Amino acid sequence: MGKEECCSTQLIDANGEFNFKGLHNFVSSVKLSRCGLSYAVVAIMGPQSSGKSTLLNHLFYTNFREMDAFRGRNQTTKGIWIANAVGIEPLTIVMDLEGTDGRERGEDDTTFEKQSALFALAVADVVLINMWCHDIGREQAANKPLLKTVFQVMMHLFSPRKTTLLFVIRDKTKTPLEYLEPILREDIQKIWDAVRKPQAHKDTQLSEFFNVEVTALPSYEEKEEQFKDQVAQLRQLFFHSISPGGLAGDRRGVVPASGFSYSVQQIWKVIKENKDLDLPAHKVMVATVRCEEIANEKFSSLMINEDWLALEHEVQEDAVRNFGRRLSSILDNFLSEYDAESVFFEENVRSSKRQQFISKALQLVHPAFISQLGHLRVKSLKTFKTQLEQLLRRGEAFAASVRTCSESCITEFDKGCSDAAIRHANWDASKVRDKLRRDIEAHVSSVRNDKLSELKATYEKQITAALAEPVESLFEVGGSETWASIRKLLKRETDVAISCFSPALSGFELDQDAFDRMTQNLKDYARSVVEKIAREEAGKVLMRMKDRFNTVFSHDIDSIPRLWTGKEDIKSITLEARSESLKLLSIVAAIRLDEKSDRIESILFSRLLEGKISLSSRNSDIADSCDPLASISWEEVSPENTLLTPVQCLSLWRQFMAETEYTISQAISAQESYRQSNNWLPPAWAIVAMIILGFNEFMLLLRNPLYLFILFVVYLFGKALWIQMDIPGEFQNGILAGLISISSSFLPTVMDLLRRLAVEGQGNPAPGTSRTSQHVSSQNFRSQVNSPNPVSSSVPSSSVSSNISTENDFEYTSPQLTHRRVTQVEQE
């Protein structure tokens, strides 16, 4: 047989060194790991040069090295060799041990002999003991030390395996085997009885430890063909040797094939360290190590498995459909492989390592499961947001929409969790579910706040629109019932808003405290709108007071502008206007939305108008012990409701008085101007002075009638100039403006009069002259009618007075310009 088929390898060399690499190559070559428990180990022991290797080569078709008889009898096999029995089922491993009683090791060096014998008994299912036929029945036979060695080392095994001892009698004589076997068994029993045994096995029978079989073979050198024939017959015993009834049919404690390599390494290590070999513990150890190796191999394979890597990549991107089923299938495949390879090891060890493998595998895939749940959570939350938005757009109630969407999304998430679950773990998705609920609650809270803010903003805008302009108008009017009207308006508009706001809030199903707080906030906002307007009005109260003063001072009770003719009582009008202005100040001095009475108005009137109006009813309530306007707060008015302090009111009144003095002085000046414009006679004293001082001139005129005629002509000419130039009308715009106008039109008017006199003296009136004169007269009349009275308008401020003056200048120059155009027509 070829060397490649039996794969003979030296397992342990003569120095006791274990060949790890050789064993690994051997196990890989014969594919031992696939055999499970379906393999057998056969070892051979015997004296040196007794033909052990030759027997194995013929029996199992191995190629162990055989002794060359022509070179003498010496040691051929050194250490322990193993090979694969060719052509035998199941797979059979053959071990060729170094012979005993060899001269190379000496008489006293039996250490390796005992170690190899113990190794063979611990590993092999069948041990061939090669012995000479002529030693049977002899007391000092060569096989006696061998048997003693076997039985002695057996005592080191706490729970020995049921090993089959097949005694092979070599070079059989003519004595039949039937006579040799009883003698051999008797010798074996004597040796067994003579061996010292542990207390636990003191009365144990040989049959409890060994199955003893005996066979005999003829001499290989003398009867080679007969030897080969009988060896061929013996070979048949090793077919299916581990089956019930076979040579090793009742073996115990078999190590699975995948753990054989590790097992023999550890057994030899223990033997080398001269320790007791506990085979049950060793079996558990081998199972532990081997099952752990299998589990690690499967875990490593799982980590690089394409299906798992693809699933892991997919779940990183998005939720994977049928995630749990796909992952369970992957794990089941690897668990099946683990079970198939570890099925022959100890049940407890196998189950323990299987559970460890599952734990490691679950740790590996758990992040993917968490990612799957994360995607499901995000997807469910997104669905919740979309559904909630759609329901709210359709006008559904907020709380009912939230309940509907929440139940739907949680159900969808639970369904996804069921799809993601795997059979090998009972992973709890409650934390992710709780996270989803918290996310939903956070989103609901955010949307609720937004919707409530929008609703609140809508009604606040409505309240602002309903209150702003009416309240401003009430402040502008500034009547005695201003704050009562504002309170009434505020209550009405607030009630209207609350009546619409409350049903809108009911859809949110707020608790009573939140509901009351929202409605109260709306009421407070309405109040704040009024307070804000009041504070704004307080900021511009001075302007309001001046406008009110100008309105009352410059217009009568029918709102017709006053004409300062001198008949008006400016003092009483001024007092009335100031009183109305002071009412405005008292109105905006404090906020009066709580219907609490105060004495602000009475204090202001009594202290600022100095009793110039009849306020006896008010004065009776005012204490004269101190000046109330020297304080920074009003009695019976809280600081938050104070808009203008007494000191501020006093300061504003002083500023008001200073800025309205000019208007009053303008009115007085207008009266004086009107009186002067309507009184052309000089004073009486002037007339008397003229008579006294002009008596001489008067007498001169009486003595010389020519002077009187000349004066009469001058008077007529002056009267014509007076009428023609409309001297009173020119001076209505002011003395300076009248002088300028007269100076510019004096010479043209004189020339026009002289020309007309010349024409009339010739008796040929110019065509169109009368028409032109009539036109001029009509223009002068129209100019006189349309010219405004300078005292008919009030002067509220210096800027307004200048504007009016400018407009009047333009208006009163118009007649003069018309007159100039008429003169040019007459000249043509």
C-alpha positions in Angstrom: 0.0 0.0 0.0 1.2 3.5 -0.7 2.5 5.8 1.9 0.0 8.4 1.1 -2.9 6.1 1.9 -1.9 5.1 5.5 -0.2 8.4 6.3 2.1 6.9 8.9 3.5 9.6 11.2 5.7 9.5 14.3 3.4 10.8 17.1 5.9 10.7 19.9 9.6 10.4 19.5 12.0 8.3 21.6 12.6 11.3 23.9 8.9 11.7 24.6 8.4 14.9 22.5 5.0 15.2 21.0 4.7 15.9 17.3 1.9 18.4 17.2 2.4 19.3 13.6 2.6 15.7 12.5 -0.6 14.9 14.3 -2.4 17.9 12.8 -1.3 16.9 9.3 -2.4 13.3 10.0 -5.8 14.3 11.2 -6.3 16.6 8.2 -5.1 13.9 5.7 -7.4 11.2 7.0 -10.3 13.7 7.5 -10.8 12.4 11.1 -12.9 15.4 12.2 -15.8 14.2 10.0 -16.1 10.8 11.7 -17.7 11.9 14.9 -17.7 8.7 17.1 -17.4 6.4 14.2 -13.7 5.6 14.5 -11.5 3.2 16.4 -8.0 3.2 17.8 -5.8 0.0 17.8 -2.5 -0.1 19.5 0.1 -2.9 19.8 2.4 -3.7 22.6 5.0 -6.4 23.0 8.7 -7.2 23.5 11.3 -5.6 21.2 11.8 -7.4 17.9 8.7 -9.6 18.3 7.3 -8.6 14.9 4.8 -6.0 16.0 5.4 -3.7 13.0 5.3 -6.7 10.6 1.9 -7.8 12.0 0.4 -4.3 11.8 1.6 -3.9 8.2 0.0 -7.1 7.1 -3.1 -6.6 9.3 -3.9 -3.0 8.4 -1.9 -2.4 5.3 0.3 0.2 7.0 4.0 0.9 6.2 5.6 0.9 9.6 9.3 0.3 9.5 10.2 -3.5 10.0 13.3 -5.1 11.4 15.8 -6.4 8.9 16.8 -9.9 10.1 19.9 -9.9 8.1 21.3 -6.9 10.0 20.6 -8.4 13.4 18.0 -8.0 16.1 17.8 -4.4 17.3 15.3 -1.7 18.0 13.3 -0.7 14.9 10.3 1.3 16.2 11.3 4.3 18.4 8.7 6.1 20.3 5.1 5.8 19.1 3.9 5.9 15.5 0.4 6.2 14.1 -1.1 5.3 10.7 -4.4 4.9 9.1 -5.7 1.4 8.6 -6.3 1.1 4.9 -9.6 -0.3 3.6 -11.2 -0.8 7.0 -14.5 0.7 8.0 -14.9 2.6 10.2 -11.8 4.7 10.1 -9.2 2.9 12.3 -6.1 4.6 13.7 -3.2 2.2 14.3 -0.6 2.9 16.9 2.8 1.1 16.9 4.5 1.4 20.2 8.2 1.0 21.0 9.0 -2.6 22.1 9.6 -3.4 25.8 12.6 -5.0 27.3 15.0 -3.5 24.8 18.6 -3.4 25.4 18.9 0.2 24.0 17.0 1.6 27.0 18.6 -0.7 29.6 17.2 -2.8 32.3 16.4 0.0 34.7 14.9 2.6 32.3 11.3 1.5 32.2 9.8 5.1 32.4 9.0 5.4 28.8 7.7 1.9 28.7 5.2 2.6 31.4 4.2 6.0 29.9 3.6 4.5 26.4 1.6 1.6 27.9 -0.6 4.1 29.9 -1.0 6.2 26.8 -2.1 3.2 24.8 -4.6 2.1 27.4 -6.0 5.6 27.7 -6.4 6.1 23.9 -6.9 2.8 22.2 -10.1 0.8 22.0 -8.2 -2.4 21.1 -4.7 -3.2 22.4 -2.8 -6.0 20.7 -0.4 -7.7 23.0 2.3 -9.5 21.0 3.8 -12.5 22.9 5.8 -15.6 22.1 4.1 -19.0 22.3 6.9 -20.6 24.2 6.5 -18.1 27.1 3.0 -19.4 27.9 3.1 -21.3 31.2 6.5 -20.2 32.2 6.9 -18.3 35.4 9.8 -16.2 34.2 8.4 -15.6 30.7 9.0 -12.4 28.8 5.4 -11.4 28.8 5.1 -11.4 32.6 6.7 -7.9 33.0 4.6 -6.6 30.1 1.3 -7.7 31.7 2.4 -6.3 35.1 3.1 -3.0 33.4 -0.3 -3.0 31.8 -2.2 -3.8 34.9 -0.1 -1.4 37.1 -0.7 1.6 34.9 -4.4 0.7 34.7 -4.6 1.6 38.3 -3.7 5.2 37.5 -7.0 5.6 35.5 -9.7 6.6 37.9 -12.4 5.4 35.6 -10.7 3.2 33.0 -12.2 2.6 29.6 -13.5 -0.9 28.7 -10.5 -1.9 26.6 -10.2 -5.0 24.6 -6.9 -6.9 25.2 -6.2 -9.1 22.1 -3.4 -11.4 22.9 -1.6 -12.5 19.7 0.4 -15.6 20.3 3.3 -15.6 17.8 5.1 -18.6 16.3 2.4 -21.0 17.4 3.5 -24.7 18.0 1.6 -27.9 17.4 -0.2 -27.4 20.7 -3.8 -26.5 19.9 -5.0 -23.0 20.9 -7.7 -24.6 23.0 -5.1 -25.8 25.4 -3.0 -22.6 25.3 -5.8 -20.2 26.0 -6.8 -21.4 29.4 -3.2 -21.4 30.5 -2.8 -17.9 29.3 -6.0 -16.7 31.0 -4.8 -18.3 34.2 -1.5 -16.5 34.0 -3.3 -13.3 33.3 -5.5 -13.7 36.3 -2.6 -14.5 38.5 -0.8 -11.4 37.4 -4.0 -9.3 37.9 -4.5 -10.7 41.4 -0.8 -10.0 42.3 -1.0 -6.3 41.2 -1.7 -3.9 44.1 -4.9 -2.1 43.6 -6.5 1.0 45.0 -9.0 0.5 47.8 -11.8 1.4 45.4 -10.9 -1.4 43.1 -9.6 -4.0 45.6 -12.3 -6.5 44.7 -12.8 -5.5 41.1 -12.7 -8.3 38.6 -10.5 -8.2 35.5 -13.6 -8.4 33.3 -14.7 -5.0 34.6 -11.6 -3.4 33.0 -10.8 -5.6 30.0 -12.3 -7.8 27.3 -9.6 -10.5 26.9 -9.4 -12.2 23.5 -6.7 -14.7 22.4 -5.6 -15.6 18.9 -2.5 -17.4 17.6 -0.4 -16.9 14.4 2.2 -19.2 12.8 5.8 -18.1 12.3 6.2 -15.4 9.7 9.6 -16.6 8.7 8.9 -20.3 8.4 5.2 -20.3 7.3 4.8 -16.9 5.6 1.8 -17.9 3.4 0.0 -19.5 6.3 0.8 -16.4 8.4 -0.7 -14.1 5.8 -3.8 -16.2 5.5 -4.5 -16.2 9.2 -3.7 -12.5 9.4 -6.3 -11.8 6.7 -8.8 -13.7 8.7 -7.9 -11.7 11.8 -8.3 -8.5 9.7 -11.9 -9.2 9.3 -12.4 -8.8 13.1 -11.6 -5.1 12.7 -14.3 -4.3 10.2 -17.1 -2.6 12.1 -15.1 -3.2 15.3 -17.1 -0.6 17.3 -20.5 -2.0 16.4 -22.3 -4.0 19.0 -20.6 -7.5 19.2 -17.4 -6.2 17.6 -14.0 -6.2 19.2 -14.7 -2.8 20.8 -18.4 -2.9 20.8 -18.8 -2.2 24.5 -16.2 0.6 24.8 -16.8 3.6 27.1 -15.8 7.2 27.2 -15.1 7.7 23.5 -13.7 11.1 22.6 -15.4 12.5 19.4 -13.1 12.5 16.4 -12.9 16.3 16.3 -11.4 16.2 19.8 -9.0 13.4 19.2 -6.1 15.6 18.5 -6.5 17.7 21.5 -7.3 14.7 23.7 -4.1 12.7 22.9 -2.0 15.9 23.4 -3.5 16.5 26.8 -3.2 12.8 27.8 0.4 12.7 26.9 1.0 16.0 28.7 -0.5 14.6 31.9 1.4 11.3 31.6 4.7 13.2 31.0 4.1 15.3 34.1 3.7 12.0 36.1 0.2 12.9 37.2 -2.7 10.6 37.7 -4.8 10.5 34.6 -8.5 11.1 35.4 -10.2 9.9 32.2 -13.7 11.2 33.1 -12.3 14.6 33.9 -10.1 14.4 30.8 -13.2 13.6 28.7 -15.0 16.6 30.1 -11.9 18.8 29.5 -11.6 17.6 25.9 -15.3 18.2 25.4 -15.0 21.6 26.9 -12.0 22.6 24.8 -13.3 21.1 21.6 -16.9 22.5 22.0 -15.4 25.9 22.7 -13.2 25.6 19.6 -16.3 24.6 17.5 -18.3 27.5 19.0 -15.4 29.9 18.3 -15.1 28.6 14.8 -18.8 29.1 14.2 -18.8 32.5 15.7 -15.9 33.6 13.5 -17.8 32.2 10.5 -20.9 34.1 11.6 -18.9 37.4 11.7 -17.9 37.0 8.1 -21.0 35.4 6.8 -22.2 37.1 3.7 -25.9 36.8 4.6 -25.3 38.4 8.0 -23.1 41.2 6.6 -25.7 42.0 4.0 -28.4 42.1 6.6 -26.3 44.2 8.9 -25.6 46.7 6.1 -29.3 46.9 5.2 -30.4 47.5 8.7 -27.9 50.3 9.0 -29.7 52.1 6.1 -33.3 51.5 6.9 -35.8 49.1 8.5 -35.5 45.6 7.0 -38.6 43.6 6.2 -38.7 40.1 7.8 -35.6 41.0 9.8 -36.3 38.5 12.6 -37.0 35.6 10.3 -33.9 36.3 8.2 -31.7 36.7 11.3 -33.1 33.6 13.0 -32.5 31.6 9.8 -28.8 32.6 9.8 -28.4 31.7 13.5 -30.2 28.4 13.0 -27.8 27.5 10.3 -24.7 28.0 12.5 -26.3 26.3 15.5 -27.1 23.3 13.3 -23.5 23.2 12.3 -22.4 23.4 15.9 -24.8 20.7 17.0 -23.5 18.4 14.1 -19.9 18.8 15.1 -20.4 18.7 18.9 -23.0 16.0 19.0 -20.6 13.3 20.4 -19.3 15.3 23.3 -20.6 15.4 26.8 -24.2 16.7 26.8 -23.7 19.2 29.6 -20.5 20.6 28.1 -22.0 20.7 24.7 -25.1 22.5 25.9 -23.1 24.9 28.0 -20.8 25.9 25.1 -23.8 26.1 22.8 -25.4 28.5 25.1 -22.2 30.5 25.2 -22.1 30.6 21.5 -25.7 31.8 21.4 -24.9 34.5 23.9 -21.9 35.7 21.8 -23.9 35.5 18.6 -26.7 37.5 20.2 -24.3 40.1 21.4 -23.0 40.4 17.8 -26.5 40.8 16.3 -28.1 42.8 19.1 -26.9 46.2 17.7 -28.6 45.3 14.4 -31.7 44.5 16.3 -31.5 47.9 18.1 -30.9 49.6 14.8 -34.0 47.9 13.4 -36.1 49.1 16.4 -34.6 52.5 15.9 -35.7 52.6 12.3 -39.2 51.3 13.3 -39.4 54.1 16.0 -38.4 56.8 13.6 -40.8 55.5 10.9 -43.7 55.2 13.5 -42.9 58.7 14.7 -42.9 60.1 11.2 -46.2 58.4 10.5 -47.6 59.8 13.7 -46.6 63.3 12.7 -48.0 63.0 9.2 -51.3 61.5 10.3 -51.7 64.1 13.1 -51.1 67.0 10.7 -53.6 65.6 8.2 -56.3 65.2 10.9 -55.7 68.7 12.2 -55.9 70.1 8.7 -59.3 68.5 8.4 -60.4 70.3 11.5 -60.5 67.4 13.8 -60.2 68.0 17.6 -56.6 68.0 18.8 -56.9 65.5 21.7 -59.0 63.0 19.7 -56.6 63.2 16.8 -53.6 62.6 19.1 -55.3 59.5 20.6 -56.1 58.1 17.2 -52.7 58.6 15.8 -50.9 57.4 18.9 -52.8 54.1 19.0 -52.2 53.6 15.3 -48.5 54.3 15.5 -47.9 52.2 18.7 -49.7 49.3 17.0 -47.6 49.7 13.9 -44.4 49.7 16.1 -45.4 46.6 18.0 -46.1 44.8 14.8 -42.6 45.8 13.6 -41.1 44.6 16.8 -42.8 41.2 16.4 -41.4 41.0 12.9 -37.9 41.9 14.2 -37.9 39.4 17.1 -35.8 36.2 16.8 -36.5 32.8 18.3 -33.2 32.6 20.2 -33.7 35.6 22.4 -36.5 37.3 24.2 -35.3 40.8 23.7 -37.3 43.5 25.4 -38.4 46.4 23.1 -40.1 48.2 26.0 -37.3 50.8 26.3 -37.5 51.7 22.6 -41.3 51.7 22.9 -41.1 54.1 25.9 -38.7 56.2 23.9 -41.3 56.3 21.0 -44.0 57.3 23.5 -41.7 60.1 24.9 -41.0 61.3 21.4 -44.7 61.3 20.6 -45.5 63.1 23.8 -42.7 65.7 23.1 -44.1 66.2 19.5 -47.6 66.4 20.8 -46.5 69.0 23.5 -44.7 71.0 20.8 -47.7 70.9 18.4 -50.1 71.7 21.2 -48.0 74.7 22.3 -47.8 75.9 18.7 -51.6 75.4 18.1 -52.4 77.1 21.4 -50.0 79.9 20.6 -51.6 80.3 17.2 -55.1 80.3 18.8 -54.0 82.7 21.4 -52.4 85.0 18.9 -55.5 84.9 16.7 -57.8 86.0 19.6 -55.2 88.5 20.8 -55.1 90.0 17.4 -58.9 90.1 17.4 -59.0 91.8 20.8 -56.3 94.3 19.7 -58.3 95.2 16.6 -61.5 95.5 18.6 -60.0 97.7 21.4 -57.2 99.8 19.9 -59.0 102.3 17.8 -62.1 102.7 20.1 -59.9 103.2 23.2 -57.7 105.7 21.4 -60.9 107.6 20.3 -62.2 107.6 23.8 -58.9 109.0 25.1 -59.0 111.7 22.3 -62.5 112.7 23.3 -61.5 112.8 27.0 -64.9 113.1 28.6 -65.9 112.6 32.2 -67.1 109.0 31.3 -63.9 108.0 29.4 -62.8 105.3 31.8 -66.4 104.0 32.3 -66.8 103.7 28.6 -63.4 102.0 28.3 -64.3 99.5 31.1 -67.6 98.7 29.4 -65.9 98.3 26.0 -63.2 96.1 27.5 -65.7 93.8 29.2 -67.9 93.5 26.1 -65.0 92.7 23.8 -63.4 90.3 26.3 -66.6 88.4 26.8 -67.0 88.1 23.1 -63.5 86.7 22.7 -63.8 84.3 25.6 -67.1 83.0 24.3 -65.3 82.0 21.1 -62.0 81.1 22.7 -63.4 78.6 25.2 -65.0 76.2 22.6 -61.8 76.3 20.6 -59.8 75.3 23.8 -62.2 72.4 24.6 -60.8 70.4 21.7 -57.4 70.3 23.4 -59.0 68.6 26.5 -56.9 70.7 28.9 -57.2 70.2 32.6 -59.2 72.8 34.4 -56.2 74.7 35.8 -54.7 75.0 32.3 -58.1 76.0 30.8 -58.6 78.7 33.5 -55.1 79.9 33.0 -55.5 80.3 29.3 -58.8 82.2 29.6 -57.3 84.4 32.3 -54.3 85.1 30.2 -56.6 86.3 27.4 -58.4 88.5 29.8 -55.1 89.9 31.1 -54.0 90.5 27.5 -57.1 92.5 26.8 -56.4 94.5 29.9 -52.8 95.0 28.8 -53.9 96.3 25.5 -55.9 99.0 27.2 -53.0 99.7 29.6 -50.6 100.0 26.7 -52.8 102.5 24.9 -53.2 104.4 28.1 -49.4 104.6 28.6 -49.0 105.7 25.0 -51.6 108.4 25.6 -49.9 109.5 28.8 -46.7 109.9 26.7 -48.4 112.3 24.3 -50.8 114.0 26.7 -49.0 117.3 26.4 -49.8 117.4 22.7 -53.4 116.3 23.3 -53.8 119.1 25.9 -52.5 121.8 23.5 -54.7 120.5 20.8 -57.7 120.5 23.1 -56.8 124.0 24.3 -56.5 125.3 20.8 -59.8 123.7 19.8 -61.7 125.1 22.7 -60.0 128.5 22.6 -60.2 129.1 18.8 -63.8 127.7 18.3 -67.1 128.5 19.7 -69.6 126.1 21.0 -70.8 125.4 17.5 -67.2 124.6 16.4 -67.1 127.8 14.3 -63.7 129.6 14.3 -63.8 132.6 16.6 -63.4 136.2 15.2 -61.6 138.3 17.7 -63.7 141.5 17.4 -63.1 142.7 20.9 -66.4 141.6 22.3 -65.1 138.1 23.4 -64.1 137.5 27.0 -60.6 136.0 26.5 -60.2 135.4 30.2 -63.2 133.1 30.5 -62.5 131.4 27.2 -58.9 130.8 28.4 -60.2 129.3 31.7 -62.6 127.0 29.8 -59.9 125.8 27.5 -57.5 125.2 30.3 -60.2 123.3 32.2 -60.8 121.0 29.3 -57.1 120.4 28.9 -56.7 119.7 32.5 -59.5 117.1 32.2 -57.3 115.2 29.7 -54.4 115.3 32.1 -56.5 113.9 34.9 -57.9 111.1 32.7 -54.4 109.8 31.7 -52.8 110.3 35.1 -53.9 106.8 36.2 -55.4 103.6 34.9 -58.9 103.1 36.2 -60.0 99.6 35.1 -61.0 98.4 38.5 -63.8 100.9 39.2 -62.0 102.4 42.2 -62.6 106.0 43.0 -59.8 108.5 43.2 -59.3 112.3 43.7 -56.9 113.0 41.0 -59.2 115.3 39.0 -60.2 117.3 42.1 -56.6 117.7 43.2 -55.5 118.8 39.8 -58.3 121.3 39.4 -58.0 122.7 42.9 -54.2 123.1 42.7 -53.6 124.0 39.1 -56.5 126.2 38.2 -56.2 128.0 41.6 -59.9 128.1 42.2 -60.8 130.0 39.1 -63.7 127.7 38.4 -66.5 126.6 40.7 -65.4 123.4 42.2 -66.9 123.7 45.7 -68.0 120.0 45.7 -64.4 118.9 44.9 -62.7 121.3 47.2 -64.5 120.0 50.2 -62.7 116.6 49.9 -59.2 118.0 49.6 -57.0 118.4 52.6 -55.1 121.7 52.7 -52.5 120.5 55.1 -49.9 119.7 52.4 -49.4 120.1 48.7 -50.5 116.8 47.0 -48.7 117.7 43.8 -45.3 117.5 45.6 -45.7 113.7 45.9 -44.5 110.9 43.7 -47.7 108.9 44.1 -51.4 109.3 44.2 -53.5 108.4 47.1 -55.7 105.4 46.5 -53.9 104.6 43.3 -51.3 101.7 43.2 -47.9 102.3 41.6 -48.6 99.9 38.7 -51.7 101.8 37.8 -50.0 105.2 37.9 -49.3 106.7 34.5 -48.3 110.2 35.6 -47.1 111.0 39.1 -48.3 114.3 40.8 -44.8 115.7 40.2 -45.0 114.8 36.5 -48.5 116.3 36.2 -47.2 119.5 37.7 -44.3 119.6 35.3 -46.5 118.9 32.3 -49.0 121.7 33.4 -46.2 124.2 33.7 -44.9 123.3 30.2 -48.5 123.5 28.9 -49.0 126.9 30.4 -45.8 128.2 28.9 -46.6 126.8 25.4 -50.2 128.2 25.3 -49.3 131.7 26.5 -48.4 132.7 23.0 -51.8 131.7 21.6 -53.5 133.8 24.2 -51.3 136.8 23.5 -52.0 136.5 19.8 -55.7 136.5 20.5 -55.4 139.7 22.5 -53.3 141.3 19.8 -55.9 140.3 17.2 -58.6 142.1 19.3 -56.5 145.2 19.5 -55.8 145.2 15.8 -59.5 144.8 15.1 -60.4 147.7 17.3 -57.7 149.9 15.6 -58.8 148.9 12.1 -62.4 149.9 12.8 -61.7 153.2 14.5 -60.3 156.0 12.0 -61.0 159.0 14.1 -58.2 160.3 16.2 -58.6 160.5 19.9 -60.4 163.5 21.4 -57.2 165.0 22.7 -55.8 164.9 19.2 -58.8 166.7 17.8 -58.6 169.5 20.5 -54.9 169.8 19.8 -55.5 170.1 16.1 -58.1 172.8 16.6 -55.9 174.8 18.9 -52.7 174.4 16.9 -54.3 174.8 13.5 -56.4 177.9 14.2 -54.0 180.2 12.3 -54.0 178.0 9.2 -57.8 177.9 9.3 -58.0 181.6 9.4 -55.6 181.8 6.5 -57.8 179.6 4.4 -60.8 181.8 5.2 -59.0 184.9 4.1 -57.6 183.3 0.9 -60.3 181.2 -0.9 -57.7 180.1 -3.5 -56.0 178.0 -0.8 -59.4 176.6 0.1 -60.0 175.7 -3.6 -56.5 174.1 -3.8 -57.1 172.1 -0.7 -60.4 171.0 -2.1 -58.8 169.9 -5.3 -56.0 168.1 -3.3 -58.8 166.5 -1.2 -60.6 165.3 -4.2 -57.3 163.9 -5.7 -56.4 162.2 -2.5 -59.9 160.8 -2.1 -59.6 159.4 -5.6 -56.2 157.9 -4.8 -57.6 156.5 -1.5 -60.5 154.8 -3.4 -58.4 153.8 -6.4 -55.6 152.2 -4.3 -57.9 150.7 -1.7 -55.7 152.0 1.2 -57.7 150.3 4.0 -57.6 147.0 2.1 -53.8 147.3 1.7 -53.2 147.9 5.4 -55.3 144.9 6.4 -52.3 142.7 5.7 -50.1 144.8 8.0 -48.4 148.2 8.0 -45.2 147.0 6.3 -47.0 145.0 3.6 -49.4 148.0 3.1 -46.6 150.5 2.7 -44.8 148.2 0.2 -47.9 147.7 -1.8 -48.8 151.4 -1.9 -45.3 152.5 -2.8 -45.2 150.1 -5.7 -48.6 151.2 -7.1 -48.6 154.9 -6.2 -47.0 156.3 -9.3 -49.0 154.2 -11.8 -52.2 155.1 -10.1 -51.4 158.9 -10.2 -50.5 158.7 -13.9 -53.7 156.8 -14.6 -55.8 159.4 -12.8 -54.1 162.3 -14.7 -54.6 160.5 -18.0 -58.2 160.0 -17.3 -58.7 163.7 -16.3 -57.0 164.7 -19.5 -59.1 162.5 -21.6 -62.3 163.6 -19.9 -61.2 167.3 -20.3 -61.0 166.7 -24.1 -64.5 165.3 -24.1 -63.5 162.0 -25.8 -63.5 159.2 -23.3 -61.4 156.3 -24.4 -63.3 153.3 -25.6 -63.7 150.7 -22.9 -62.7 153.1 -20.2 -66.0 152.9 -18.4 -65.9 149.2 -18.8 -62.5 149.1 -17.4 -63.4 151.3 -14.5 -66.4 149.1 -13.8 -64.1 146.1 -13.9 -61.6 147.7 -11.5 -64.4 148.7 -9.2 -65.8 145.2 -9.3 -62.3 143.8 -8.6 -61.9 146.1 -5.7 -65.3 145.2 -4.3 -64.5 141.5 -4.7 -61.2 142.0 -3.1 -62.7 143.7 -0.2 -65.3 140.9 0.2 -62.9 138.1 -0.1 -60.2 139.5 2.1 -60.2 137.8 5.5 -60.3 139.6 8.8 -56.9 139.3 10.5 -58.6 138.7 13.9 -60.9 136.0 12.7 -58.4 133.2 13.0 -56.6 132.0 16.1 -52.9 131.6 16.4 -52.2 128.2 18.0 -48.4 128.4 17.5 -45.7 130.5 15.9 -45.3 128.1 13.0 -49.0 128.2 12.2 -49.0 132.0 12.5 -46.2 132.4 10.0 -48.0 130.1 7.5 -51.2 132.1 7.8 -49.2 135.3 7.4 -47.6 134.0 4.2 -51.0 132.8 2.8 -52.6 136.2 3.6 -49.7 138.0 1.9 -50.3 136.1 -1.2 -54.1 136.6 -1.0 -54.0 140.3 -0.5 -51.5 141.0 -3.2 -53.9 139.5 -5.7 -56.1 142.6 -6.1 -53.0 144.7 -6.7 -51.8 142.4 -9.4 -55.3 142.6 -11.0 -55.2 146.3 -10.8 -51.8 146.3 -12.6 -53.2 144.2 -15.4 -56.2 146.6 -15.9 -53.8 149.6 -16.1 -51.8 147.9 -18.8 -55.0 147.3 -20.8 -56.0 151.0 -20.6 -52.5 152.1 -21.7 -52.8 149.9 -24.8 
